[in-house]
């Protein structure tokens, strides 16, 4: 079965719009990756300042290949070689949670 990676990003209120715009501008960067199955950016509603970035992959190997290829390139792109022009991160903290899908369900077709 699939694996799920959830990146919990601590985002101050004043940086929420910046984070959402950055994700919107990167649309399409993960969708064509081998083994990619699903993406969601979840905005907190109450009680937390953490956004959740949910991705589902066919395997750990597919996720690692994306991390070492397209994702790494996307995070290193822009600016000069010293990184002087790179924008300040919108998140002040991050942790990645890993899960294996052991059960799943979808709506029944009418």
Backbone torsions as a table, in degrees:
resi	resn	phi	psi	omega
1	UNK	NA	174.0	-175.8
2	UNK	-71.4	168.5	170.9
3	UNK	-119.7	152.9	179.7
4	UNK	-121.8	136.3	173.4
5	UNK	-119.5	127.1	177.4
6	UNK	-120.4	119.8	177.0
7	UNK	-99.9	113.3	178.7
8	UNK	-90.6	112.7	-177.0
9	UNK	-107.0	123.0	174.9
10	UNK	-82.1	117.4	-173.3
11	UNK	-128.0	114.6	175.5
12	UNK	-60.5	148.8	-176.9
13	UNK	-50.4	-42.1	-177.0
14	UNK	-69.9	-10.2	-179.9
15	UNK	-106.5	-1.9	-176.8
16	UNK	-58.0	-48.2	-178.3
17	UNK	-62.9	-39.1	178.8
18	UNK	-61.0	-48.1	-179.9
19	UNK	-60.1	-47.4	-178.3
20	UNK	-63.4	-38.8	177.8
21	UNK	-66.5	-38.8	178.9
22	UNK	-64.5	-41.9	177.2
23	UNK	-65.4	-41.3	179.7
24	UNK	-61.9	-37.6	-178.4
25	UNK	-73.1	-17.5	178.7
26	UNK	-94.5	6.8	-178.9
27	UNK	-50.4	133.0	178.4
28	UNK	95.7	-9.9	-176.3
29	UNK	-75.9	-21.6	-179.6
30	UNK	-107.3	-25.7	-170.4
31	UNK	-60.0	-28.0	-179.1
32	UNK	-96.0	6.9	-179.3
33	UNK	-76.1	139.0	-179.9
34	UNK	-61.1	129.1	177.7
35	UNK	87.9	-7.1	178.2
36	UNK	-69.3	135.9	-179.8
37	UNK	-121.5	-33.6	-175.0
38	UNK	-164.0	150.1	175.8
39	UNK	-140.1	140.9	169.5
40	UNK	-147.4	137.4	170.5
41	UNK	-104.9	118.0	-175.6
42	UNK	-106.8	119.2	179.1
43	UNK	-87.5	134.5	178.0
44	UNK	-67.6	142.8	179.7
45	UNK	-99.8	-44.4	178.3
46	UNK	-159.6	153.8	172.8
47	UNK	81.9	-1.0	179.9
48	UNK	-157.2	159.1	174.3
49	UNK	-111.9	20.9	-178.4
50	UNK	-102.2	124.5	168.4
51	UNK	-83.7	149.7	174.0
52	UNK	-116.0	128.3	175.1
53	UNK	-105.1	108.6	-174.6
54	UNK	-101.7	123.0	172.0
55	UNK	-130.7	145.1	177.0
56	UNK	-122.0	137.6	-174.3
57	UNK	-131.7	152.9	177.7
58	UNK	-62.7	-37.0	-177.3
59	UNK	-155.9	164.4	174.9
60	UNK	-62.1	-37.3	-180.0
61	UNK	-62.9	-40.4	177.8
62	UNK	-64.3	-42.1	178.2
63	UNK	-62.6	-45.9	-179.1
64	UNK	-63.6	-38.3	178.1
65	UNK	-62.7	-40.2	177.6
66	UNK	-66.9	-42.0	179.6
67	UNK	-60.9	-38.9	-177.0
68	UNK	-84.6	-14.6	-178.4
69	UNK	-111.6	-98.6	-173.6
70	UNK	-59.2	-41.5	-178.4
71	UNK	-67.7	-42.7	179.1
72	UNK	-61.8	-43.0	179.5
73	UNK	-64.5	-40.2	-179.3
74	UNK	-64.6	-37.8	-179.0
75	UNK	-79.0	-17.3	178.4
76	UNK	-98.5	-10.2	-175.8
77	UNK	-72.1	160.8	176.9
78	UNK	81.2	154.0	176.9
79	UNK	77.4	179.9	178.8
80	UNK	-88.3	178.9	-175.6
81	UNK	-65.1	-19.7	178.3
82	UNK	-86.1	-7.8	-179.4
83	UNK	81.1	9.2	-175.5
84	UNK	-63.8	-28.5	-178.3
85	UNK	-95.6	-0.9	-178.6
86	UNK	-69.1	139.2	179.5
87	UNK	-69.4	152.3	178.0
88	UNK	-65.6	138.3	178.2
89	UNK	-59.2	142.1	177.8
90	UNK	-79.6	-27.6	-179.8
91	UNK	-93.3	145.3	178.3
92	UNK	-100.5	-3.5	178.2
93	UNK	-165.8	158.8	-177.1
94	UNK	-154.7	141.3	169.5
95	UNK	-143.8	142.9	-177.8
96	UNK	-107.0	130.3	176.8
97	UNK	-108.7	139.4	-179.0
98	UNK	-120.0	138.1	-178.7
99	UNK	-140.4	153.6	168.5
100	UNK	-104.7	137.5	176.5
101	UNK	-79.1	120.1	179.1
102	UNK	-110.2	-19.6	174.1
103	UNK	-147.8	149.8	175.0
104	UNK	-154.1	158.2	178.1
105	UNK	-145.9	153.5	176.7
106	UNK	-131.6	158.5	178.0
107	UNK	-59.2	144.0	176.3
108	UNK	-76.0	140.9	178.9
109	UNK	-73.8	135.6	-179.1
110	UNK	-78.1	NA	NA
